[in-house]
Structures are given as C-alpha cells and as structure tokens.
Amino acid sequence: MPEGHSIHRIARQFARHFENAPVAVSSPQGRFAAGAAQLDGHEIVDAFAVGKQMFLQFDHQLLLRVHLGLYGAWDFAGDITVDATTFSANGRMGQTNQRGTDLAGYEDSPWSMGAPAAPGCG
C-alpha cells in the first residue's frame, strides 16, 4: 500500500507540473465519465495531501479526492521532472522494498509513483 510520504510526493509533483494550467481529464473505462467531464478543461489551483489522501482543487471549486488503495500508483505519462526533495539517503525514490527484491532500477522513475511493481508488472 502506498504510504503517506508517497502520496505527499505525488501531490508535490501535481503542484509543480499541473497547477494553473487547464488539464485534460477522461475516464478510459467509462466508470467516472460524468466526473471527468466536470473537471476536463479546468485548472488545478491547489494540490495537497492529508495522510494517505490526495486532493486536487480546481478553479471552479470542485475538489477531486484520490486514494490509491492497496496497490495504486500514479502514472505520469510524459516528461516529469523528479522532485529532488523526495530522494532518500541511498538515492531511491518510492516505497520501501520489504521483500528483498532488487527494484533499484525501477523505483526511481518519476513517471510512475506509488506502490512499487516488480520487473515486468504493470
């Protein structure tokens, strides 16, 4: 499960890269099509985290609440600058690896943040 520090890091990435610009919002599976339509084309004016919840405030006062659940991650499909304040002393970014699997080559990706995936997953 993504821990609080990961959610706060994702919120900082949203603030850095998406605040004060219109965003394109969609629902690829259609489950959230009505909600996506309410946000599409609006600007994110604030991005913040409280515990394991992330909130995106939009220019028309709607608030999107995101919880990544048990295995969630946020995929930034594009060129996103790494948030240098999130690296630990050993240079790794992301969840701690508690199973002993070597994920060093995968955890430092700024394009997908949240729960780590083993090589070949996702």
C-alpha positions as CSV (number, residue, x, y, z in Angstrom):
1,M,0.0,0.0,0.0
2,P,1.4,3.4,-0.9
3,E,2.3,5.2,2.4
4,G,1.7,8.8,3.3
5,H,5.1,10.0,2.1
6,S,4.5,8.7,-1.4
7,I,1.1,10.5,-1.6
8,H,2.7,13.7,-0.4
9,R,5.4,13.3,-3.1
10,I,2.7,12.8,-5.8
11,A,0.8,15.9,-4.6
12,R,4.1,17.9,-4.9
13,Q,4.5,16.6,-8.5
14,F,1.0,17.7,-9.3
15,A,1.6,21.2,-7.8
16,R,4.9,21.6,-9.7
17,H,3.7,20.4,-13.1
18,F,0.0,20.9,-13.4
19,E,-1.1,23.9,-11.2
20,N,-2.6,26.9,-13.0
21,A,-2.9,25.2,-16.4
22,P,-6.0,23.6,-17.9
23,V,-6.0,19.8,-17.7
24,A,-7.5,17.1,-20.0
25,V,-9.5,14.6,-17.8
26,S,-11.0,11.4,-19.1
27,S,-12.3,8.1,-17.8
28,P,-10.8,5.4,-20.1
29,Q,-13.1,2.6,-18.7
30,G,-16.1,5.0,-18.6
31,R,-16.7,4.4,-14.9
32,F,-16.1,8.0,-14.0
33,A,-17.1,9.7,-17.3
34,A,-19.5,12.1,-15.7
35,G,-17.0,13.3,-13.1
36,A,-14.2,13.5,-15.6
37,A,-16.4,15.8,-17.8
38,Q,-16.9,18.1,-14.8
39,L,-13.1,18.6,-14.5
40,D,-12.0,18.5,-18.1
41,G,-10.5,21.8,-19.3
42,H,-10.4,23.3,-15.8
43,E,-7.3,24.4,-14.0
44,I,-5.8,22.8,-10.9
45,V,-5.3,25.6,-8.4
46,D,-4.0,23.5,-5.5
47,A,-2.7,20.0,-4.9
48,F,-2.1,18.7,-1.4
49,A,-2.1,15.6,0.7
50,V,-3.6,14.8,4.1
51,G,-2.4,11.4,5.3
52,K,-2.9,8.9,2.5
53,Q,-5.5,11.1,0.7
54,M,-4.5,13.4,-2.2
55,F,-6.7,16.4,-3.1
56,L,-6.8,18.4,-6.3
57,Q,-8.7,21.7,-6.0
58,F,-9.9,23.1,-9.4
59,D,-10.7,26.6,-10.5
60,H,-14.5,26.1,-10.3
61,Q,-14.3,25.0,-6.6
62,L,-14.6,21.3,-7.3
63,L,-12.3,19.0,-5.3
64,L,-11.0,15.7,-6.5
65,R,-10.1,13.2,-3.8
66,V,-7.7,10.4,-4.7
67,H,-6.9,7.3,-2.6
68,L,-4.5,4.9,-4.3
69,G,-5.9,1.9,-2.5
70,L,-3.8,-1.2,-1.8
71,Y,-1.7,-1.4,-5.0
72,G,-2.2,2.0,-6.6
73,A,0.3,4.2,-8.3
74,W,0.1,7.4,-10.3
75,D,1.4,7.2,-13.8
76,F,2.8,10.5,-15.2
77,A,3.0,9.6,-18.9
78,G,5.4,12.3,-20.1
79,D,8.5,14.2,-19.2
80,I,8.1,15.0,-15.5
81,T,11.0,16.4,-13.5
82,V,12.0,14.4,-10.5
83,D,11.2,16.0,-7.1
84,A,14.7,16.2,-5.6
85,T,13.3,16.6,-2.1
86,T,11.9,13.0,-2.2
87,F,15.1,11.0,-2.6
88,S,16.3,9.1,0.5
89,A,19.9,9.0,1.6
90,N,20.5,6.0,-0.7
91,G,19.1,7.8,-3.7
92,R,16.0,5.7,-4.0
93,M,12.5,7.1,-4.6
94,G,9.3,5.3,-3.9
95,Q,8.1,2.7,-1.4
96,T,10.5,0.8,0.7
97,N,11.3,-2.6,-0.5
98,Q,10.4,-5.1,2.2
99,R,10.7,-8.3,0.2
100,G,14.4,-8.1,-0.7
101,T,13.7,-7.8,-4.4
102,D,16.1,-5.6,-6.2
103,L,13.9,-2.8,-7.6
104,A,16.5,-0.1,-7.7
105,G,16.3,0.2,-11.4
106,Y,12.5,0.6,-11.2
107,E,11.8,2.7,-8.1
108,D,13.5,5.9,-9.3
109,S,11.1,6.5,-12.2
110,P,9.4,9.9,-12.0
111,W,6.7,8.6,-14.4
112,S,5.0,6.2,-12.1
113,M,4.8,6.8,-8.4
114,G,3.1,4.9,-5.6
115,A,3.4,1.2,-4.9
116,P,6.4,-0.4,-6.5
117,A,6.0,-3.0,-9.1
118,A,8.3,-5.9,-9.8
119,P,10.0,-6.0,-13.2
120,G,7.5,-7.0,-15.9
121,C,4.5,-5.8,-13.9
122,G,2.2,-3.0,-14.9
